[in-house]
Amino acid sequence: MPRPFWSVCASYPLKMGVLVDAREVLMTPDPRAKANRARQMRREWLSKKTIGSQPSQLPEQPARPSEPKLVAPANVPRRRLGSPEGRGALLHAVAHIELNAIDLAADMIARFSNHDQIDSKDVPDFISDWASVCDDEARHFVMLADRLDELGVSYGDHPAHNGLWEAAQTTCDNFPARIAIAPLVLEARGLDVTPGMIGKFKNVGDHVSADVLATIYEEEIGHVAIGARWFKYLAKQQPLSPESYFHTLVKAHFRGRIKSPFNTQARTLAGLSRTYYEPLAEN
């Protein structure tokens, strides 16, 4: 059995380090302040490489502003790009994804860095990888928030859904499942759909927004690659092949659908062969 995640008695003061910093990211409600905390967390880690104490508890739901209103995914309005309002609505949806991605990466550090499936010598590499992801997601959110400001939109102006964090909740006690679902299903889906969004923005002459999305897309390939690397690390500890292990975890823990078509080129660059995702696809 894995050792408990929370091994520090609450009566003892926490030793500050990246694990506590990651929890602080999760507990920060203001989106831009959350992004700033995420970036500071990585700077502190690169400077000091202090892991610190394991927090005694993590939030079931990260701190959020009062807006946007969260609705069921089916109730999020469709976004049409023929107007600045429509482009703003679509970018707002992407910004919401990036804000959730900040928390997903911070939770990965705070929740799983001390998991017994990671050899102690590999923990610094695990933290470095996910601190880098967290920093990128924070920068992506700020890029999108700035672009929304230019279009006369603020984050929170449009409804959004909580599907990404709900996926995190279903894998909060299963480390391999979290790796399988968060980067290798959810982020990998972004690789499939973002090139089409970039093309649509270019078609309506919004090259500024297209360039923002292009930057995000290129860096998300690296995030999926980090997920693939750590999934394969964990899969080596199982009797199943990595692909079969992935299929088992996704079927057990993912509530949505694996949709095609796939961006095979980007997924291959990230270390995901067709044998991972094609058998799970709903045509």
N, C-alpha and C positions, 0 to 999 in steps of 0.2 A: 504493500500500500504506500502511496506517496506520503511524505511527511507533511504535516499541516503547514499551510501557507503562513499562518499567523503564530509565530513562535515567541513573540516578545510580550512579556507581561505588561499590562497597561499601567502598572504602578511605576515602571521605570521610564525615565525620559527617553524619547527617541533620539538616536544618533542621526544627525542630519546627513543627507546624501541623496542620491538620485531616486531611491525608492520613495522617500518622503516628498521630494520635489515632484515626482510623477503624480502622487496623490493630490498635491496642491494644484496641479493642472486640472485634474478632475473636479476639484472643489471650487474652481473659479467660474462664476456665472457669466461675467461680461465677455463677449466673444473676442474682442480685440485684446483684452487683458489676458484671456486664456491663451491666445496665440503668443503673446509676449512671454508669458510664463513658460510655455513650451520651448521657445527659443532660448530663454535663459537657462532652462534645465539642461539643454544640450551643451551650452557654453560652459556651465559649471562642471558637467561630467567630463568634457574634454580637458578642462583645466586641472581638475582635482582627482578624477576617477574614484570618487568616494561613493560606495554603494549605500552605506548607512543601514538603519534599522528597517525591518519589515513593518509597515503600518499594521495596527491591530485590526483594522477594518477598512473596507473600500465601499464607496457608495454604490447602491444598486442602480442609481441613475445619476449621471454626472450633473453638476450644477449648470443651469441654463438660464438665459434671460426669460422674461415673461412672454416675449414674442420671439419666433413665430408661433402661431397657433398650430398645434399638432393634430392632424387628422389621419384617417385611414388612407393608405396609399391610393385606393380607388377614387378618393375624394379630392386628391390634389389636381387642380385644374390643368388642362393641357396648355402647353406654351407654344404660341405661334410667333415666328420671328419677323413678321412683316412690320412691326412697330417697335419703337424703343421700349415700350411697356412689355411687349412679348419677349424681347431679348433680355430685359431685366429680370423677368420671371424665370427664364431658363437659367440664367447665371445665378439667381438666388437659390435655385434648387441645387446647383453644383456647389455653391458656397455652403449650403447646409450639409452636404455630403462631406466637404472638407472639414467643417467644424466637428462633425462626428468622428472623422478620421483622426483628428488630434487626440480626442479622448480614447479612441480605440488603441492608438499607439502608446499613450500614457498608461492605460490600463494593462497593456501587455507587459510593460516594464514593472509596474507596481505589483501586479498579481502573479506573474509567472517567472520572474528572474531567479527566484530561489527554489523553483520546482526541482524535484529530485531527478527528473529526466534530463536535466542539463548538468553536465559535469562541471564541477566548480571552476576548473580552468577555462571553461568556455563561457562563463557568465559575463565577463566583461565584453566579449564579442557580441553576445546577445543584446546587452544593454546598448552598446554602441550602435548596433544596427537599428534598433527601434527608437533610440533617441534621435538618430538621423531622420528616420521616417517622420517622427513627431515634429521635428523642426521643419521639414519640407511641407507637411500638411499645414502647419501654422503659417508659413510663408504663402502657400497657395490661398488660404482663406483671406489673408490680408490683400493679396493681389485682386481677388474677386470682390472683396468688400470695397476696395478703392474704385474698381471699375463700376460697381453698382452705384457708388456715390456720383460718378461722372454721368450716369444715366438717370440720376434723380431717384434712385431707389436705395432704401436702407435694408440691411439684413433684419428680418422680422416682418417686413411688409407683406409677404406672401405666406400662405399656409404651407406646411411641410409635414412629412411623416417621420415616424420614429423607428422605421424598419431596421436601420443599421444597428442602433443600440439594442433593439430587441434581439437581434442575432447575437450580440455580445452577451446578453443576459442568459441566453440558452446554452452558452458555452463557458460560463464563468467558472465551472468546476471541472472542465475538461480541456487541458492544455492542447493536446493534438487537434481536438475539434476546433478550438479557437483559431489555430494556425490554418487549418483547412478552410474554414468558413470566411474569416475576415479578409485575408489577403488573396486567397486562391479561388474564392468564389466571388465575393463582393467587389474587391478591387480589380480582379481580372475582368469582371463585367464592364468596368469603366474603360478598359482597353478596347473592348468591342465597340462601344457606342460613341466614344469621344471623337474619333476621326470624322464620323458623320456630322457631329455637331460643329466641328471646326469648318467643314465644308459649307454647312448651312449659313454660318456667320459670314463667311467669305462671299457667298452668293448674294447676300443682302448688303454687302459693302462694309460690314463691321469688322475690319481687319484688326482693330485693337483687341476686341474680345476674342477673335480667333487666335491671336498671338498668345494671349493669356492661357487659353485652353491648350494650345500646342505645347507651351512650357510645362503645364501640369501633366499632359499626356506622356511626354518623354520621361519625366521623373517617376511617374506611376509605374512604368515598366520596371524600374529599379526596385520599387516597393514590392511588386509581385515577385521579383527575383529573390528578395530577402525572405519573403514568406516561403517560397519554394525551397530555398536552401535550408531553412529551419524545419520545414516539414520533412524533408528527406533525412535530416539529422535524427528526428524523432522516429521516423519509419524504420530506420536501421535497427531499432530496439524491438521491432515486432516481427513475428514469423511471416506475415503477409508481405507481398510486394508493395512498394510505395503506392502504386496505382490502385491496387485492390484495397489497401488501407484507406486511401483517400475516398474511394467509392463508399466504403462502409461508414465512414464518419459523416460524409455529406448526406447520405440517405437517412442516417439516424438523427442528425442535428440541424439540418437546413430545412426550413419550412417553405421556401419558395421554389421556383423552377429554375433549372439551368437552361438558359435560352440560347439558341443559335440564331443567326450565324455568328461564328467566332472570328476574331482577329488572330488567325493562326500565326502570322509572322511575329506579332508583338508577344503573344503567349510563348512562342518558341524562344524568343530572345530572353524572356523571363525565366526560362527553364521548365516550362510546362508543355510537355508533348501532348499530342492529340489523345493518347491513351488515358490521360487523366480525365478529360472533360467530355469527350465525344460520347462515351458510353452512358453518360448521365443526361444527355441532352434530350429535351422534348421537342420533337419536330413539329 
